[in-house]
């Protein structure tokens, strides 16, 4: 089972893509991301990485998120690592909508101990996190002109 959350963002697909393609913005909207340490120059090309920290100081973990697939301005698939907990595959899908752009986040644990958490527990936690992530994302995309 995978978490699937959607939200209409009142911005064009290109404006929404501009936020997704700027790796330095991720801590503004990704719940749990504390800071960005570096962004590969090739971001968001496949293989490029975000170098981020997750958690609350002083209990932060430095790790990376890498691009698995990129189809601008429609789809971005990532592998987000937070070791020792594991890794997740996160996909952002963008679709035109009469009011702007429908943004969908699909996420599930893909590697490590987190994938052994029962989906009845794991998916509602991801749903909550991704709902808030989309709310924050909309704030950034709708106000970035």
N, C-alpha and C positions, 0 to 999 in steps of 0.2 A: 504494500500500500504506500502511496506517495502523497505528500501534502500538495494540494493544488489551491492556490489563492488567486483571486482576480480583483482588479480595481480599474475603474475608468479614470484616467489622468487627463485633465483638461489642458492638453498640449498636443502638438502634432507628433507623429511618429519620429520625425527627424529631431525635434526638440527632446523627446524622451530618449532617443538613441544618444544624443549628445551627453546626457547624464551618465548613461551606462558606459559609454566609451571613455569617460574621464575617471580613471582609476583613483585619482586623488580624492574624489567625492564619496567613495564608498563608506567611510566612517560616519558620514552625515546621515545615512539612511539604513545601513545594515545593522540590525540589532545585535549587540555583542561586540561589534568592531570598535576597538578603543582608539587606535591610531593607525595611520599609514606610514610605513617606514621607507618604502620605495615602490615605484611602479616601473616595470620594464618599458623601455622606449617603444616596443612593438605592440603594446596593449592597444586594442583587444584581439590581436591576431592569435590564432591557435598556437599554444605553447607558451605564450607570454604569461607573466606572473605579477600578481600584487603581493607585496611583502607587508603583512599587517600584524597587528597585535590584537588579541581578543581577551576580554575579561575586564576586571576592575582592579586598578592599581591597589596594592602591590602584587596582586595575584594575576598577572598577565602572562599570556603565552604568545611567543613570536612564531608565526607560521606563514604559509603562502596559500594563495588561491590561483589556480592556473586555468587558462582558457582551453576547453576541449573542442568547441565548435563556435564559429562566428559567422553569421549571415546578416550583415547590416541591411536595413534597420529593422529586422524581423526577429532575430533569435540570437541569444548568447548563452552557451552552455559552459558551466564552470565546475571545477573540482575544488571545493573549499576544504582545506585541511585545518584541523585543530587537534593536533596530537598532544596528549596520548588518547584523547577521546575517539579520534578517528577522522573520517572524511565524509563529505556529502557531495552529491551531484546536484547542482542548482541550475535550473534553466529559466531564463527570462524570455518570454514570448510577447511580441508586440503585434497588435492588430488594429487597423483603423476602426474607429467607432464614431458615430455621429457627433458625439460630444468631445472627441479628441482621440485618445489611444487607450485601448484596453491592454493592460499589462497583466500577464499571468506569471506567477512564480510556481514552478514545480520543484520540489526538493525531497530528497530522502537520503538516509545514511547509505554510504556505498562501501566503506572500508573501516576496519577497526572495531573496537568494542561497541560503539554506538549502534551498529547494525543489529546487535543482538538484543536491544531493548525492544520489547513487543510493540508491534505497530499500533495497538490500541492505546499505548502510552506515548510512543514516539510521535505519531502523526498529529495528535492534538497540540502537543508542545510546538511542533513546527508550524502548525496552522496559526497559533497565537503569534509566534515570532514573525512569520511572514506577513500576517495581517498588519502588524505594526510597521514592518519594513516597508510595505507598500504605502502606508499612510505617510511615513517620512519621505519616501521616494516622491510621492505626489507633491509634497510641499516643495521639494527641491526643483522638480521638473516644471511645475506650474509657475514658479517665481523666478526662474533663471531665464532672463531675457538678454 
